[in-house]
Amino acid sequence: MKVWLKRVLISLVVVFLVALVGIAIFLLTFDPNAYKSKLEEIVYNRYQRTLAIKGDIELSLFPRIGLSVQGVSLSDRNSTDTFASLDTARFAVAIWPLMSNRLVVDHVAVTGFKAWFIRDEDGVFNFRDLVERRPITTALKVPMAPVAALTTPVSGSSVAAQPTQAPEPRKMPAALASHEASGTDFQIDIAGLDLKNGEIHLFDKVTGSVARIVKLDVNTGRMTFDQAFDVAMKGKLIGDFPVADASIEGQALVKINPDQQDYSAQKINVLVSGKLGDLEAKSATLRGNLAYSAYSEMFSASNVELLVQGELTGDTPVKNLETSLIAPQLKVDRSQAELQVEKLAYRAKGNLPDQSFDIAFDAPSLSVSPEAAKGEPVSGTVKLRGENEVLGVALGLNGIGGNAQKLSLKELKIDGGLKQGDRLVQVNLTSPAAWDAFERKGALSAMKGDVRIEDAALPGGSFEIPFIGSLQADLVKDEVVSEINAVLSSSKLDFKFLATHLQDPKIGFNLTADKLDFNTIFPPVVPKAPVVPAKDGSKPPAEPAPKAAEPAKPVPAAVLDLSFLDSLDVTGNIGIGELKIKDVQAKQFAAALRAVDGNLTIAGIKADLYEGKLDGKLTANSKNVLGADLSLTNVALEPLLRDLSGEERLRGQGTVKIKVDSQGTTVPAFKSGLTGVVQARVRDGAIKGIDVGQTLSEVSAAVRNMFSGQLPEVATRFDLGRQTTFKNFDTVIEFTQGQGTIKKLTLDAPLLRISQGTPASLDIVNEQLDLSINVRSVNTQDGKGFAELRNVAVPLRISGPFDNLGYQVQWKDIASKAVKDAVQGGLIDLLSNQVGNAPEAQASPESPIPVPPKKPMDPVKSIGDALKGLLGQ
């Protein structure tokens, strides 16, 4: 027995020595570069990618298989484009752990790593095939093939290409074949990774983003599946679109389980600083713990802090931006339809160009599952502060109930306030709310609220609009429907709204009201009352004088930008029983609105207006071109002009046609571009401010008393106490780029006929009138004293600014022998002397533009200003 045992032991030692010597001889004579083509073939057959190894593979000896490679690249799938490459890589593999299904690798050192990550138009990344979960049999063939080659005899025959769709299993040694049976127990153990000077290029064809991470350094601790390991990295992010130039540095404790597709990062601490698109980040910090399961589509976060400080550039720049997101506990599980939130808080503040903002949102506790939904009230606030206004909005979600399938709220509450100077607008809205996730429907079933306006200009100082209504959203039908019923000044107002194609919304509405007074919503500005002296006659204390007189800064003109019309598709109808805008009133107002493709048309405008009718349409487009085609028929002009401009210049029943257009972004620009025609026909009325008949009488009297030494006064200023009555008054004015030409002006009075002469211009831009009219008397039997001027045209020239017009008799152009004799006899000089000695100095009788008197009378704007009022200036 002892002899047998001795022989067995000696035999085992001999076998071991022979095997050891054989392995040593094999390793000493083995050339790993002979297997380059086989490895490249295996990679191509498995992934349809081209693997290229330009440098030599260097092999180390027992007890670890050490490999060093240079110039390695891998192509994209079915493409010659490079997916990844590296300059050098060094690592060593322990032999004995392979026998127990463990791949133990020493520290891996990689330099010059580069990768190109691309997302195509369908949202698929170009590395998807490399990370997809595959059957263990095929998954082991690629990494184990080189090891299998090292433990099998070298054959001169090449390896047959494997079919792409259904590869035949390759014969493996028994030790490796055991991995087929227990592949799930296979483990990879890497002592650590050291990556230097890496680059990752990112291309997103969905968003058009182009970026890259350069100077990438990565260091890890021991890397083993389903065990946490340390990762530290730093690099620089360079973006072409959006533009980026930022440094990145961070570390985390990472855990990866490919079998379960679970990934987590604990103790995250990432710091980013620099330009990230529109964000100029002084610092952007992310801390906390994150986890994701691809199987259950579950995302969880704990103790997360996202802090950002910096500035935003772009169309809406923000300075001194500070924002934070705190999430002690957050879990989203899509497979189980679960949401859990604990003490979530979001804060943001900063400065916009003309105002500052402050945003806060809090969700103390929220739990939603298929069984139930519950939680504490969720709240949020938004505050905007400007130089002369403050806006605040508060949001509340109370009484969360139902479940993940059908979520409900006992109360959705919105409170808002806008403070502009002395004006305060408050809005509050409450409603139960519901959302059906399966049918993708939601509703605010019973909205209730009111709008309250406080303003000193309002009667009683305040105004309130209570309303009720409902809103439904159906994302399957892709529409939102709402109906609002309100009470405005004891009048009913109904508003119906429908929006479809919500990605690019098409909106339809219908507004009807018994009575609508815009002054209750937008009251006119009330001028400050003058300081009243005390009853004892003492003066109020004077305000302290300013330190230094500063020149007044010009007030920029309000800018009108209609470019938003390019994105609108709106159709609506408006019907209002009684309408009031400022002092202008209309009844039975109706209009149809259409906005599409950058064009706005308000057509079918109809209204009962001051004993007459209004018809026409208004147009506008995104290029800031405005147009009006309006017709007023048999309208009482005196009350219309009084309510429109506050002045009563013209009286009578008028028919006015306005067809004009203009382009610009400010009111001065619109005046400069005004082009079109205005026609007016007025019957049985009067022009206030000038009495042409009385002026003729004064002219006739001046001629008769030429040599008496006592000349009567000839008025040259507009005076509300004078008026010229007429039976018919017709005028046509053509405008070109803000300059009007009076093409026709005729006036028939009982004793007079008036027509336009030359010049006849109306300058809207500079608000100047220069008009010559010819006055002819046709009846001298009523005692007016026109005998000297019978059938003689007397030219009058009306000129000056709209708010300070004057008129003068053009004596030298009167074709009357008596007048010519008087002129030659010094009439003009006598009148000039008389004016110079008068208590109120007036202009020279021949001056086309009168000199304002020292003590001017109440200014009147004359015919030109009346026409300006008709145009809505």
Secondary structure, DSSP 8 states (H G I E B T S, - for coil): -HHHHHHHHHHHHHHHHHHHHHHHHHHHH--GGGGHHHHHHHHHHHHS--EEE-S--EE--TTEEEEEEEEEEEE-TTSSSEEEEEEEEEEEEESGGGGGTEEEE--EEEES-EEEEEE-TTS-BTTHHHHS---HHHHHHHHHHHHHHHTS---SS------SSS-------HHHHHHHHTGGG-EEEES-EEEEEEEEEEEETTT--EEEEEEEEEEES-EETTB-EEEEEEEEEEEEETEEEEEEEEEEEEEEETTTTEEEEEEEEEEEEEEETTEEEEEEEEEEEEEEETTTTEEEEEEEEEEEEEEE-SSS-EEEEEEEEEEEEEEEETTTTEEEEEEEEEEEEEE-SSEEEEEEEEEEEEEE-SS-EEES-EEEEEEEEESSEEEEEEEEEEEEEE-SSEEEEEEEEEEEEEEETTEEEEEEEEEEEEEETTTTEEEEEEEEEEEEEE-TTSGGGEEEEEEEEEEEEETTTTEEEEEEEEEETTEEEEEEEEEESTTS-EEEEEEEEEEEEHHHHS------------TTS---------SS--------------GGGGG--EEEEEEEEEEEETTEEEEEEEEEEEEETTEEEEEEEEEEETTEEEEEEEEEETT-EEEEEEEEEEEEHHHHHHHHHS---EEEEEEEEEEEEEE-SSHHHHHHT-EEEEEEEEEEEEEEE--HHHHHHHHHHHHHTTTTS-------B-EEEEEEEEEEEEEEEEEETTEEEEEEEEEE-SSEEEEEEEEEEEETTTTEEEEEEEEEE----SSS--GGGBT-EEEEEEEEETTS-EEEE-GGG---HHHHHHHHTTHHHHHHHHHHHSSS----TT-SS----SS------HHHHHHHHHTT-
